Amino acid sequence: MNILVTGGSGFIGSNYIRMMFKRHPDIEITNLDKLTYAGNLDNLRDITDPGYTFIKGDICDPDVVNKAMEGVDTVVHFAAESHVDRSIKDGSVFVTTNVLGTNTLLNCALRSDVNKFIHVSTDEVYGSIDEGSFTEVDPLEPSSPYSASKAGSDLLAMSYYITYGLPVSITRCTNNFGPYQYPEKLIPLFITNLMEGKKVPVYGTGLNVRDWIYVDDHCSGINFVFNHGDSGEIYNIGGGSELTNLEITHRILEMLGKDESSIEFVEDRKGHDLRYSLDCSKLKGMGWKPGYDFDRALESTVAWYMENRWWWEPLK
């Protein structure tokens, strides 16, 4: 089995590569990553498997992608610009990477005749929902330039299945957390800020709701789709832990022995979605479910950042 992983030096991609080598020691994985600010070779410095190859390159460059795809039978596409705040300041790089880059990958995969193309997406493409949960057949109503660019890439990916028969599967996941997450995201930002004696910035009232999933559970969900998913299908992946940002904040404060004086309420994000929620019954009905308890996984994540200052301090 020879897999091309795009964005494998990022947070979720690196955890996926690590998991796959643990489960399949004889696997061959090529990691294609541009190494933007969120891509970090240190994320995989412990990977010494002979089947691992790293290629520095841009998914928008067809020559680079064609070379990386030689001999590959499966593509798992993580590479994306993903931080909402950055997309609000300038959405152009999100359109370039997430839409045009995905189109380049799909074209090259079609020419390479790959057996499977897993496109990793996000729950944010559905937009906000006050009650209930989104299923895979609900319409896409993205709110930010980031989520709009991901929605565009989802539609492109599915069009290659419908038009050309490219064996595409799409996964849409809720908010991830865990080791090696770039410290601009809520959980690692709050953990590291508190370790540095700084306050944690909570948007608006802090009552925005997200469903949280430990990164290893997300990776296992992708692997489940890899093994059991069908082409032309979309699969929601969620952790089943819906919490407000304020609830997350209080949990982190308690774990680090801090009180509410460490909270700083800041102006709300523009177009801030109130609640994301996924109905994951489709994938669970096939036999997948998350394996990690949220609070234990959060404790493990806090401990990881406390024990690995060498990794995150240079990034801040």
C-alpha positions as CSV (number, residue, x, y, z in Angstrom):
1,M,0.0,0.0,0.0
2,N,1.5,3.3,-1.1
3,I,-0.2,6.5,0.1
4,L,0.3,10.1,-0.8
5,V,-0.5,12.3,2.2
6,T,-0.8,16.0,1.4
7,G,-0.1,18.4,4.3
8,G,1.4,15.6,6.3
9,S,3.6,18.0,8.3
10,G,0.6,19.8,9.7
11,F,-1.3,18.9,12.9
12,I,-3.8,16.3,11.7
13,G,-1.7,15.0,8.8
14,S,1.3,14.3,11.0
15,N,-0.8,12.4,13.6
16,Y,-2.4,10.4,10.7
17,I,1.0,9.4,9.4
18,R,2.2,8.4,12.8
19,M,-1.0,6.3,13.4
20,M,-0.7,4.6,10.0
21,F,2.9,3.5,10.5
22,K,2.0,2.1,13.9
23,R,-0.9,0.1,12.4
24,H,0.8,-0.8,9.1
25,P,4.6,-1.1,9.6
26,D,5.1,-2.1,5.9
27,I,3.2,0.8,4.5
28,E,4.8,3.4,2.2
29,I,3.8,7.0,2.7
30,T,4.9,10.0,0.7
31,N,4.3,13.3,2.6
32,L,3.9,16.3,0.3
33,D,3.9,19.5,2.2
34,K,4.8,23.1,1.4
35,L,5.9,23.8,4.9
36,T,4.0,27.0,5.4
37,Y,3.9,28.5,9.0
38,A,1.7,25.6,10.2
39,G,3.8,22.9,8.6
40,N,6.6,21.7,10.8
41,L,9.2,19.0,10.2
42,D,9.5,18.5,13.9
43,N,6.0,17.1,13.9
44,L,7.4,13.9,12.4
45,R,11.0,13.9,13.6
46,D,10.4,10.6,15.4
47,I,9.3,8.9,12.1
48,T,12.3,6.8,10.9
49,D,10.4,4.1,8.9
50,P,12.1,3.2,5.6
51,G,8.7,3.6,3.9
52,Y,8.5,7.3,4.7
53,T,9.4,9.9,2.0
54,F,9.1,13.7,2.4
55,I,8.7,16.0,-0.6
56,K,8.6,19.8,0.0
57,G,6.3,21.2,-2.6
58,D,3.1,23.1,-3.4
59,I,-0.1,21.2,-4.2
60,C,-0.8,24.0,-6.7
61,D,2.2,22.9,-8.8
62,P,1.2,20.1,-11.2
63,D,4.8,19.1,-11.8
64,V,5.5,18.6,-8.1
65,V,2.2,16.8,-7.6
66,N,2.7,14.4,-10.6
67,K,6.1,13.5,-9.2
68,A,4.8,12.9,-5.7
69,M,1.9,10.7,-7.1
70,E,4.2,8.3,-9.0
71,G,3.4,4.7,-7.8
72,V,0.7,5.9,-5.4
73,D,-2.5,4.0,-5.1
74,T,-4.3,6.2,-2.5
75,V,-4.3,10.0,-1.8
76,V,-5.3,11.4,1.6
77,H,-5.7,15.1,1.2
78,F,-5.2,17.2,4.3
79,A,-3.3,20.2,2.9
80,A,-5.3,23.4,3.5
81,E,-5.2,26.8,4.9
82,S,-7.4,26.4,7.9
83,H,-7.4,29.3,10.4
84,V,-10.6,31.4,10.2
85,D,-9.2,34.6,11.6
86,R,-6.5,34.6,8.9
87,S,-9.1,34.0,6.2
88,I,-11.1,37.0,7.5
89,K,-8.0,39.2,7.1
90,D,-7.1,37.9,3.6
91,G,-9.1,35.1,1.9
92,S,-7.0,34.9,-1.3
93,V,-4.5,32.4,-0.1
94,F,-7.3,30.2,1.1
95,V,-8.9,30.2,-2.3
96,T,-5.6,29.4,-3.9
97,T,-4.6,26.5,-1.7
98,N,-7.9,25.0,-0.8
99,V,-9.7,25.4,-4.2
100,L,-7.0,25.6,-6.9
101,G,-4.7,23.3,-5.0
102,T,-7.4,20.6,-4.6
103,N,-8.2,20.9,-8.3
104,T,-4.6,20.3,-9.2
105,L,-4.5,17.2,-7.0
106,L,-7.7,15.9,-8.5
107,N,-6.4,16.3,-12.0
108,C,-3.2,14.6,-11.2
109,A,-5.0,11.8,-9.4
110,L,-7.2,11.2,-12.4
111,R,-4.2,10.9,-14.7
112,S,-2.4,8.6,-12.2
113,D,-5.5,6.3,-12.0
114,V,-5.4,6.1,-8.2
115,N,-7.6,3.6,-6.4
116,K,-8.9,6.0,-3.8
117,F,-8.9,9.8,-3.1
118,I,-10.0,10.8,0.5
119,H,-10.7,14.5,0.7
120,V,-10.5,15.7,4.3
121,S,-12.9,18.5,5.0
122,T,-14.6,20.3,7.9
123,D,-18.0,20.7,9.6
124,E,-17.7,24.4,9.0
125,V,-18.9,24.0,5.4
126,Y,-22.5,23.4,6.7
127,G,-22.5,26.7,8.6
128,S,-24.2,27.3,11.9
129,I,-27.2,25.4,13.3
130,D,-29.3,26.4,16.3
131,E,-30.9,23.0,17.0
132,G,-30.3,19.5,15.8
133,S,-27.3,18.3,13.8
134,F,-26.2,18.4,10.1
135,T,-26.3,15.2,8.1
136,E,-24.2,14.6,5.0
137,V,-27.1,15.5,2.6
138,D,-27.7,19.0,4.1
139,P,-26.9,22.0,2.0
140,L,-23.6,23.9,2.4
141,E,-23.9,27.4,3.9
142,P,-20.3,28.4,4.8
143,S,-19.9,31.7,6.7
144,S,-16.1,32.5,6.5
145,P,-13.7,32.7,3.5
146,Y,-12.0,29.7,5.0
147,S,-15.2,27.5,5.2
148,A,-16.3,28.8,1.8
149,S,-13.0,27.7,0.2
150,K,-13.4,24.3,1.8
151,A,-17.0,24.0,0.6
152,G,-15.7,24.8,-2.9
153,S,-13.1,22.1,-2.7
154,D,-15.7,19.6,-1.5
155,L,-17.9,20.4,-4.5
156,L,-14.9,20.1,-6.8
157,A,-13.9,16.7,-5.3
158,M,-17.4,15.3,-5.7
159,S,-17.6,16.6,-9.3
160,Y,-14.6,14.5,-10.2
161,Y,-16.4,11.5,-9.0
162,I,-19.6,12.3,-10.9
163,T,-17.9,13.4,-14.1
164,Y,-14.9,11.2,-14.3
165,G,-15.5,8.4,-11.9
166,L,-12.5,9.3,-9.8
167,P,-13.0,7.3,-6.6
168,V,-13.4,10.2,-4.2
169,S,-14.7,10.0,-0.6
170,I,-15.2,13.1,1.6
171,T,-14.9,13.3,5.3
172,R,-16.1,16.3,7.3
173,C,-14.9,16.5,10.9
174,T,-15.6,18.6,14.0
175,N,-13.0,20.6,16.0
176,N,-9.8,18.7,16.6
177,F,-7.4,18.9,19.5
178,G,-4.3,17.1,20.6
179,P,-0.5,17.1,20.2
180,Y,1.3,19.1,17.6
181,Q,-1.6,21.6,17.0
182,Y,-0.3,25.0,16.0
183,P,-0.7,27.4,19.0
184,E,-3.1,29.8,17.2
185,K,-6.0,27.4,17.7
186,L,-8.1,27.7,20.9
187,I,-7.0,24.8,23.0
188,P,-3.2,25.0,22.4
189,L,-3.3,28.8,22.5
190,F,-5.1,28.8,25.9
191,I,-2.8,26.1,27.3
192,T,0.4,27.8,26.3
193,N,-0.8,31.3,27.2
194,L,-1.6,30.1,30.7
195,M,1.8,28.4,31.0
196,E,3.4,31.7,30.0
197,G,1.4,33.6,32.6
198,K,-0.8,35.3,30.0
199,K,-4.5,35.7,29.8
200,V,-6.7,33.7,27.4
201,P,-8.8,35.7,24.8
202,V,-12.4,34.5,24.7
203,Y,-14.5,35.8,21.8
204,G,-17.7,37.7,22.7
205,T,-19.7,35.9,25.4
206,G,-17.8,32.6,25.0
207,L,-21.1,30.8,24.4
208,N,-20.3,29.6,20.8
209,V,-20.7,25.8,20.7
210,R,-18.3,23.3,19.1
211,D,-18.2,19.6,19.0
212,W,-14.6,18.5,20.0
213,I,-12.8,15.3,18.9
214,Y,-9.3,14.1,19.9
215,V,-7.1,14.0,16.8
216,D,-6.4,10.3,17.1
217,D,-10.2,9.6,16.8
218,H,-10.3,11.8,13.7
219,C,-7.4,9.8,12.2
220,S,-9.1,6.5,13.1
221,G,-12.3,7.8,11.4
222,I,-10.4,8.6,8.2
223,N,-8.7,5.2,8.3
224,F,-12.2,3.6,8.7
225,V,-13.4,5.4,5.6
226,F,-10.2,4.3,3.9
227,N,-11.0,0.7,4.6
228,H,-14.8,0.7,4.5
229,G,-16.0,3.8,2.8
230,D,-17.5,4.0,-0.7
231,S,-16.6,6.3,-3.5
232,G,-18.9,9.2,-4.1
233,E,-19.9,9.2,-0.4
234,I,-19.6,11.9,2.4
235,Y,-18.9,10.9,6.0
236,N,-19.3,13.1,9.0
237,I,-16.8,12.5,11.8
238,G,-17.5,13.9,15.3
239,G,-16.4,13.4,18.9
240,G,-19.8,13.8,20.5
241,S,-18.6,16.4,23.0
242,E,-20.5,19.6,22.4
243,L,-19.2,22.4,24.6
244,T,-19.2,26.2,24.7
245,N,-15.9,28.0,24.3
246,L,-16.3,29.1,27.9
247,E,-16.8,25.6,29.1
248,I,-13.6,24.6,27.4
249,T,-11.8,27.6,28.9
250,H,-12.9,26.6,32.5
251,R,-11.7,23.1,32.0
252,I,-8.3,24.3,30.9
253,L,-8.1,26.8,33.7
254,E,-8.9,24.1,36.3
255,M,-6.3,21.7,34.9
256,L,-3.6,24.4,35.1
257,G,-4.6,25.7,38.5
258,K,-5.8,29.1,37.2
259,D,-9.0,31.0,37.9
260,E,-11.3,33.3,36.0
261,S,-9.0,36.3,36.4
262,S,-7.0,34.7,33.5
263,I,-9.9,35.2,31.1
264,E,-10.0,38.3,28.9
265,F,-13.2,38.7,26.9
266,V,-12.4,40.3,23.5
267,E,-14.5,41.6,20.6
268,D,-16.3,38.8,18.8
269,R,-15.0,37.4,15.5
270,K,-16.8,38.7,12.4
271,G,-19.5,36.3,11.2
272,H,-18.8,34.0,14.2
273,D,-21.0,30.9,13.8
274,L,-22.9,30.1,17.0
275,R,-23.0,26.3,16.9
276,Y,-21.6,23.5,14.8
277,S,-23.1,20.0,15.2
278,L,-22.8,16.9,13.1
279,D,-25.0,13.8,12.9
280,C,-22.5,11.0,12.7
281,S,-25.0,8.1,12.6
282,K,-24.0,7.2,9.1
283,L,-20.4,6.3,10.0
284,K,-21.3,4.9,13.4
285,G,-23.9,2.6,11.7
286,M,-21.0,1.2,9.7
287,G,-19.1,0.3,12.9
288,W,-16.9,3.4,13.8
289,K,-17.1,5.3,17.0
290,P,-14.7,7.7,18.9
291,G,-12.5,5.9,21.4
292,Y,-11.4,8.7,23.7
293,D,-13.1,10.3,26.6
294,F,-13.0,14.1,26.1
295,D,-11.8,15.1,29.6
296,R,-9.1,12.4,29.7
297,A,-7.9,13.4,26.2
298,L,-7.8,17.1,27.2
299,E,-5.8,16.2,30.3
300,S,-3.4,14.3,28.0
301,T,-3.2,17.2,25.7
302,V,-2.4,19.7,28.5
303,A,0.3,17.3,29.7
304,W,1.8,17.1,26.2
305,Y,2.1,20.8,25.9
306,M,3.6,21.1,29.4
307,E,6.2,18.4,28.5
308,N,7.1,19.7,25.1
309,R,7.9,23.4,25.4
310,W,10.7,22.8,22.9
311,W,8.1,22.3,20.2
312,W,5.7,25.2,20.8
313,E,7.9,28.0,22.3
314,P,9.7,28.8,19.0
315,L,6.3,28.9,17.2
316,K,5.1,31.6,19.6
